Amino acid sequence: MILIKEHFHHERKLITLCDSSLIGKTFEDNNLNIKITEEFYKGQKLNESILSNLKQGVMFNIVGEESIKIALKYKLITKKNIIKIKKIPHALVI
């Protein structure tokens, strides 16, 4: 299951997408690390129709295989946006 959550950062919308199975986990790889906290990532179950209505100017923080696949499908990110931390895909688009 994919979770979605909205945040506002400097008057801009930040959307997080996260595979629910990753909530509460931390991944470290060399100098990269990511902590998947409930506070930041745990939101509502994703309804895909929301993604087709997102406007430009929205920032994204996406983590997990399922979440990355859906973000690519809706062209929210490109493959060049994706990094891996301990084999977990992550994309940050500002």
DSSP file (Angstrom, degrees, kcal/mol; ACC not computed):
  #  RESIDUE AA STRUCTURE BP1 BP2  ACC     N-H-->O    O-->H-N    N-H-->O    O-->H-N    TCO  KAPPA ALPHA  PHI   PSI    X-CA   Y-CA   Z-CA
    1    1 A M              0   0    0      0, 0.0    19,-3.1     0, 0.0     2,-0.4   0.000 360.0 360.0 360.0 143.0    0.0    0.0    0.0
    2    2 A I  E     -A   19   0A   0     17,-0.2    44,-3.0    44,-0.2     2,-0.4  -0.881 360.0-153.8-106.1 134.7    1.2    3.5   -0.8
    3    3 A L  E     -AB  18  45A   0     15,-3.0    15,-2.0    -2,-0.4     2,-0.4  -0.845   6.0-162.4-107.0 144.3    0.6    6.4    1.7
    4    4 A I  E     +AB  17  44A   0     40,-2.8    40,-2.0    -2,-0.4     2,-0.3  -0.971  10.3 175.0-126.4 142.1    0.4   10.0    0.7
    5    5 A K  E     -A   16   0A   0     11,-1.8    11,-2.8    -2,-0.4     2,-0.4  -0.996  19.4-140.1-147.0 141.6    0.7   13.1    2.9
    6    6 A E  E     +A   15   0A   0     -2,-0.3     2,-0.3     9,-0.2     9,-0.2  -0.833  21.6 172.7-103.4 139.8    0.8   16.8    2.3
    7    7 A H  E     -A   14   0A   0      7,-2.7     7,-3.0    -2,-0.4     2,-0.5  -0.911  24.8-133.9-132.1 161.5    3.1   19.3    4.0
    8    8 A F  E     +A   13   0A   0     -2,-0.3     2,-0.4     5,-0.2     5,-0.2  -0.989  22.0 179.7-121.5 129.6    3.7   23.0    3.4
    9    9 A H  E >  S-A   12   0A   0      3,-3.2     3,-1.6    -2,-0.5    -2,-0.0  -0.977  72.8 -19.9-132.4 115.9    7.2   24.3    3.3
   10   10 A H  T 3  S-     0   0    0     -2,-0.4    -1,-0.1     1,-0.3     3,-0.1   0.917 127.1 -52.9  49.7  48.8    7.9   28.0    2.7
   11   11 A E  T 3  S+     0   0    0      1,-0.2     2,-0.4    -3,-0.0    -1,-0.3   0.605 118.6 111.0  64.5  14.8    4.4   28.4    1.2
   12   12 A R  E <  S-A    9   0A   0     -3,-1.6    -3,-3.2    46,-0.0     2,-0.4  -0.913  71.8-113.7-116.4 147.9    5.0   25.5   -1.2
   13   13 A K  E     -A    8   0A   0     -2,-0.4    46,-3.0    44,-0.3     2,-0.5  -0.631  25.7-165.0 -81.5 132.9    3.2   22.2   -1.1
   14   14 A L  E     -Ac   7  59A   0     -7,-3.0    -7,-2.7    -2,-0.4     2,-0.5  -0.985   4.8-162.5-117.1 124.1    5.4   19.1   -0.4
   15   15 A I  E     -Ac   6  60A   0     44,-3.0    46,-2.3    -2,-0.5     2,-0.4  -0.919   1.2-159.4-108.8 129.4    3.9   15.7   -1.1
   16   16 A T  E     -Ac   5  61A   0    -11,-2.8   -11,-1.8    -2,-0.5     2,-0.4  -0.906   6.3-172.7-105.9 137.9    5.3   12.6    0.4
   17   17 A L  E     +Ac   4  62A   0     44,-1.9    46,-2.2    -2,-0.4     2,-0.3  -0.995  15.4 168.9-123.1 134.6    4.6    9.1   -1.1
   18   18 A C  E     -Ac   3  63A   0    -15,-2.0   -15,-3.0    -2,-0.4     2,-0.4  -0.994  40.8-114.7-150.6 137.2    5.8    6.1    0.8
   19   19 A D  E >   -A    2   0A   0     44,-1.6     3,-2.1    -2,-0.3     4,-0.4  -0.597  32.0-135.0 -66.3 126.8    5.4    2.4    0.8
   20   20 A S  G >  S+     0   0    0    -19,-3.1     3,-1.2    -2,-0.4    -1,-0.2   0.787 100.2  67.1 -59.5 -28.6    3.6    1.6    4.0
   21   21 A S  G 3  S+     0   0    0    -20,-0.3    -1,-0.3     1,-0.2   -19,-0.1   0.640  95.8  57.9 -67.4 -12.8    5.9   -1.3    4.8
   22   22 A L  G X  S+     0   0    0     -3,-2.1     3,-2.1    41,-0.1    14,-0.3   0.585  74.1 121.9 -93.8 -11.2    8.8    1.2    5.2
   23   23 A I  T <  S+     0   0    0     -3,-1.2    14,-0.2    -4,-0.4     3,-0.1  -0.280  79.7  16.8 -57.1 130.8    7.2    3.3    8.0
   24   24 A G  T 3  S+     0   0    0     12,-3.8    -1,-0.3     1,-0.3     2,-0.2   0.404 101.2 116.9  89.4  -1.4    9.4    3.3   11.1
   25   25 A K    <   -     0   0    0     -3,-2.1    11,-3.1    11,-0.4     2,-0.4  -0.653  49.4-151.8-101.6 157.2   12.5    2.1    9.4
   26   26 A T  E     -F   35   0B   0     -2,-0.2     2,-0.4     9,-0.2     9,-0.2  -0.985   7.6-164.1-126.0 137.9   15.9    3.7    8.9
   27   27 A F  E     -F   34   0B   0      7,-2.8     7,-2.5    -2,-0.4     2,-0.4  -0.985   6.9-177.8-125.9 131.8   18.3    3.0    6.0
   28   28 A E  E     +F   33   0B   0     -2,-0.4     2,-0.3     5,-0.2     5,-0.2  -0.986   8.9 169.2-130.7 139.2   21.9    4.0    5.9
   29   29 A D  E >   -F   32   0B   0      3,-3.1     3,-2.5    -2,-0.4     2,-0.2  -0.841  65.9 -54.7-151.5 108.3   24.4    3.5    3.1
   30   30 A N  T 3  S-     0   0    0     -2,-0.3    -1,-0.1     1,-0.3    55,-0.0  -0.415 124.5 -14.6  55.4-118.8   27.8    5.2    3.3
   31   31 A N  T 3  S+     0   0    0     -2,-0.2     2,-0.4    -3,-0.1    -1,-0.3   0.355 122.2  89.5 -96.5   7.7   27.1    8.9    3.8
   32   32 A L  E <   +F   29   0B   0     -3,-2.5    -3,-3.1     2,-0.0     2,-0.3  -0.845  48.5 162.1-104.2 139.5   23.4    8.6    2.8
   33   33 A N  E     -F   28   0B   0     -2,-0.4     2,-0.4    -5,-0.2    -5,-0.2  -0.993  16.3-169.8-151.5 153.5   20.6    7.9    5.3
   34   34 A I  E     -F   27   0B   0     -7,-2.5    -7,-2.8    -2,-0.3     2,-0.5  -0.988   8.6-157.6-144.7 134.2   16.9    8.2    5.4
   35   35 A K  E     -F   26   0B   0     -2,-0.4     2,-1.4    -9,-0.2    -9,-0.2  -0.961  11.5-150.1-113.1 119.7   14.5    7.7    8.4
   36   36 A I        -     0   0    0    -11,-3.1   -12,-3.8    -2,-0.5   -11,-0.4  -0.677  26.2-174.9 -93.2  84.9   11.0    6.9    7.4
   37   37 A T     >> -     0   0    0     -2,-1.4     4,-2.5   -14,-0.2     5,-0.5  -0.498  33.5-132.6 -85.2 150.2    9.1    8.4   10.3
   38   38 A E  H  >5S+     0   0    0      1,-0.2     4,-1.6     3,-0.2    -1,-0.1   0.903 106.4  59.7 -60.9 -42.2    5.3    8.2   10.9
   39   39 A E  H  45S+     0   0    0      1,-0.2    -1,-0.2     2,-0.2    -3,-0.0   0.867 117.1  28.5 -57.5 -39.7    5.2   11.9   11.5
   40   40 A F  H  45S+     0   0    0     -3,-0.1    -1,-0.2     1,-0.1    -2,-0.2   0.850 134.0  24.4 -92.5 -37.3    6.5   12.8    8.1
   41   41 A Y  H  <5S+     0   0    0     -4,-2.5     2,-0.9     2,-0.1    -3,-0.2   0.709  89.9  97.1-106.5 -23.4    5.4    9.9    5.8
   42   42 A K     << +     0   0    0     -4,-1.6     2,-0.1    -5,-0.5    -1,-0.0  -0.580  51.3 126.8 -80.8 108.9    2.4    8.3    7.4
   43   43 A G        -     0   0    0     -2,-0.9   -38,-0.2     1,-0.2     2,-0.2  -0.252  58.7 -37.4-129.1-142.6   -0.7    9.7    5.7
   44   44 A Q  E     -B    4   0A   0    -40,-2.0   -40,-2.8    -2,-0.1    -1,-0.2  -0.478  66.9 -89.1 -87.6 159.1   -3.7    8.5    3.9
   45   45 A K  E     -B    3   0A   0    -42,-0.2   -42,-0.2    -2,-0.2     2,-0.2  -0.501  57.1-103.5 -63.6 134.1   -3.9    5.5    1.5
   46   46 A L        -     0   0    0    -44,-3.0     2,-0.6    -2,-0.2   -44,-0.2  -0.413  27.9-162.9 -68.5 130.7   -3.2    6.8   -2.0
   47   47 A N    >   -     0   0    0     -2,-0.2     3,-2.2     1,-0.1     4,-0.5  -0.980  18.1-143.2-106.8 115.8   -6.0    7.2   -4.4
   48   48 A E  T >> S+     0   0    0     -2,-0.6     4,-1.0     1,-0.3     3,-1.0   0.745  93.0  71.5 -56.3 -27.2   -4.3    7.4   -7.8
   49   49 A S  H 3> S+     0   0    0      1,-0.3     4,-0.6     2,-0.2    -1,-0.3   0.789  88.8  64.2 -62.6 -25.1   -6.7   10.1   -9.1
   50   50 A I  H X4 S+     0   0    0     -3,-2.2     3,-1.1     1,-0.2     4,-0.3   0.890  97.1  56.4 -61.7 -39.4   -5.1   12.6   -6.8
   51   51 A L  H X4 S+     0   0    0     -3,-1.0     3,-1.1    -4,-0.5    -1,-0.2   0.838  99.8  56.7 -65.8 -34.4   -1.8   12.3   -8.7
   52   52 A S  H 3< S+     0   0    0     -4,-1.0    -1,-0.3     1,-0.2    -2,-0.2   0.685 107.5  51.1 -71.7 -15.1   -3.3   13.2  -12.1
   53   53 A N  T << S+     0   0    0     -3,-1.1    -1,-0.2    -4,-0.6    -2,-0.2   0.397  79.4 120.3-101.4   1.6   -4.5   16.5  -10.5
   54   54 A L    <   -     0   0    0     -3,-1.1     2,-0.2    -4,-0.3    -3,-0.0  -0.454  54.8-139.3 -71.7 139.3   -1.3   17.6   -9.0
   55   55 A K    >   -     0   0    0     -2,-0.2     3,-0.8     1,-0.1    -1,-0.1  -0.520  23.0 -93.2 -94.9 161.6    0.0   21.0  -10.3
   56   56 A Q  T 3  S+     0   0    0      1,-0.2    -1,-0.1    -2,-0.2     3,-0.1  -0.312 106.5  53.5 -65.0 158.6    3.5   22.1  -11.2
   57   57 A G  T 3  S+     0   0    0      1,-0.4     2,-0.4   -45,-0.1   -44,-0.3   0.415  78.5 126.3  91.9  -1.7    5.4   23.8   -8.4
   58   58 A V    <   -     0   0    0     -3,-0.8    -1,-0.4   -46,-0.1     2,-0.3  -0.735  54.0-139.0 -89.4 138.0    4.7   20.9   -6.0
   59   59 A M  E     -c   14   0A   0    -46,-3.0   -44,-3.0    -2,-0.4     2,-0.4  -0.704  17.6-153.4 -93.6 149.3    7.7   19.3   -4.3
   60   60 A F  E     -cD  15  93A   0     33,-2.6    33,-2.7    -2,-0.3     2,-0.4  -0.970  20.5-176.1-128.9 141.0    7.9   15.6   -3.9
   61   61 A N  E     +cD  16  92A   0    -46,-2.3   -44,-1.9    -2,-0.4     2,-0.4  -0.949  23.5 176.7-130.3 109.9    9.6   13.2   -1.4
   62   62 A I  E     +cD  17  91A   0     29,-3.1    29,-2.8    -2,-0.4     2,-0.4  -0.947   7.6 176.6-125.9 133.4    9.1    9.7   -2.6
   63   63 A V  E     +cD  18  90A   0    -46,-2.2   -44,-1.6    -2,-0.4     4,-0.2  -0.996  38.8  38.9-142.2 134.8   10.4    6.5   -1.0
   64   64 A G  S  > S-     0   0    0     25,-2.7     4,-2.5    -2,-0.4     5,-0.2  -0.064  79.9 -88.2 110.5 151.2    9.9    2.8   -1.8
   65   65 A E  H  > S+     0   0    0      1,-0.2     4,-2.3     2,-0.2     5,-0.2   0.922 123.3  44.4 -57.7 -51.5    9.5    0.6   -4.9
   66   66 A E  H  > S+     0   0    0      1,-0.2     4,-2.1     2,-0.2    -1,-0.2   0.915 114.7  48.9 -62.9 -43.8    5.7    0.9   -5.2
   67   67 A S  H  > S+     0   0    0     -4,-0.2     4,-2.1     1,-0.2    -1,-0.2   0.889 111.2  49.4 -65.5 -40.5    5.7    4.6   -4.7
   68   68 A I  H  X S+     0   0    0     -4,-2.5     4,-2.4     2,-0.2    -1,-0.2   0.918 109.2  52.9 -64.7 -43.2    8.5    5.2   -7.2
   69   69 A K  H  X S+     0   0    0     -4,-2.3     4,-2.2     1,-0.2    -2,-0.2   0.915 111.4  45.2 -59.3 -44.0    6.7    3.1   -9.8
   70   70 A I  H  X S+     0   0    0     -4,-2.1     4,-2.0     2,-0.2    -1,-0.2   0.875 111.2  53.2 -69.5 -36.4    3.5    5.2   -9.4
   71   71 A A  H  <>S+     0   0    0     -4,-2.1     5,-2.8     2,-0.2     6,-0.9   0.881 110.8  47.1 -65.8 -37.6    5.4    8.5   -9.5
   72   72 A L  H ><5S+     0   0    0     -4,-2.4     3,-1.3     3,-0.2    -2,-0.2   0.906 108.7  55.5 -67.2 -41.7    7.1    7.4  -12.7
   73   73 A K  H 3<5S+     0   0    0     -4,-2.2    -2,-0.2     1,-0.3    -1,-0.2   0.895 113.5  40.1 -57.0 -42.5    3.7    6.4  -14.2
   74   74 A Y  T 3<5S-     0   0    0     -4,-2.0    -1,-0.3    -5,-0.1    -2,-0.2   0.312 112.6-119.9 -92.0   8.4    2.3    9.8  -13.5
   75   75 A K  T < 5S+     0   0    0     -3,-1.3    -3,-0.2    -5,-0.1    -4,-0.1   0.828  71.6 135.0  57.0  36.5    5.5   11.6  -14.6
   76   76 A L  S   <S+     0   0    0     -5,-2.8     2,-0.3    -6,-0.2    -4,-0.2   0.746  77.5  12.9 -79.0 -26.3    6.0   13.2  -11.2
   77   77 A I  S    S-     0   0    0     -6,-0.9     2,-0.3    -9,-0.1    -2,-0.1  -0.876  72.0-134.5-138.6 168.9    9.6   12.2  -11.4
   78   78 A T    >   -     0   0    0     -2,-0.3     3,-1.9    -3,-0.1     4,-0.4  -0.815  36.9-102.0-119.2 167.7   12.1   10.9  -14.0
   79   79 A K  G >  S+     0   0    0     -2,-0.3     3,-1.3     1,-0.3    -7,-0.0   0.805 119.8  64.7 -60.0 -28.2   14.6    8.0  -13.5
   80   80 A K  G 3  S+     0   0    0      1,-0.2    -1,-0.3    11,-0.0    -3,-0.0   0.696  94.4  61.4 -70.0 -16.2   17.4   10.6  -13.1
   81   81 A N  G <  S+     0   0    0     -3,-1.9    11,-0.7    10,-0.1     2,-0.4   0.602  87.6  96.3 -79.5 -12.2   15.6   11.8   -9.9
   82   82 A I  E <   +E   91   0A   0     -3,-1.3     2,-0.3    -4,-0.4     9,-0.2  -0.650  44.4 170.6 -93.4 131.6   16.0    8.3   -8.2
   83   83 A I  E     -E   90   0A   0      7,-2.9     7,-2.7    -2,-0.4     2,-0.4  -0.817  25.0-130.9-120.7 168.7   18.8    7.3   -5.9
   84   84 A K  E     -E   89   0A   0     -2,-0.3     2,-0.5     5,-0.2    -2,-0.0  -0.986  14.3-171.1-125.7 135.0   19.0    4.2   -3.8
   85   85 A I  E >  S-E   88   0A   0      3,-2.3     3,-1.7    -2,-0.4   -56,-0.1  -0.972  86.2 -19.3-121.7 111.8   19.8    3.9   -0.1
   86   86 A K  T 3  S-     0   0    0     -2,-0.5    -1,-0.1     1,-0.3   -58,-0.0   0.899 128.4 -54.6  52.1  44.6   20.4    0.3    0.9
   87   87 A K  T 3  S+     0   0    0      1,-0.2    -1,-0.3     0, 0.0    -3,-0.0   0.483 111.9 124.8  70.7   5.9   18.5   -0.8   -2.2
   88   88 A I  E <   - E   0  85A   0     -3,-1.7    -3,-2.3   -24,-0.1    -1,-0.2  -0.861  61.3-130.1 -95.6 119.3   15.5    1.4   -1.3
   89   89 A P  E     + E   0  84A   0      0, 0.0   -25,-2.7     0, 0.0     2,-0.3  -0.445  30.4 178.4 -72.3 142.2   14.6    3.8   -4.1
   90   90 A H  E     -DE  63  83A   0     -7,-2.7    -7,-2.9   -27,-0.2     2,-0.4  -0.999  10.0-172.4-143.8 138.3   14.2    7.4   -3.1
   91   91 A A  E     -DE  62  82A   0    -29,-2.8   -29,-3.1    -2,-0.3     2,-0.4  -1.000   3.6-172.7-135.4 137.3   13.4   10.6   -5.1
   92   92 A L  E     -D   61   0A   0    -11,-0.7     2,-0.5    -2,-0.4   -31,-0.2  -0.987   6.6-178.3-129.4 119.9   13.4   14.2   -4.0
   93   93 A V  E      D   60   0A   0    -33,-2.7   -33,-2.6    -2,-0.4    -2,-0.0  -0.975 360.0 360.0-124.3 121.4   12.1   16.8   -6.4
   94   94 A I              0   0    0     -2,-0.5    -1,-0.1   -35,-0.2   -35,-0.1   0.371 360.0 360.0-113.7 360.0   12.1   20.4   -5.5
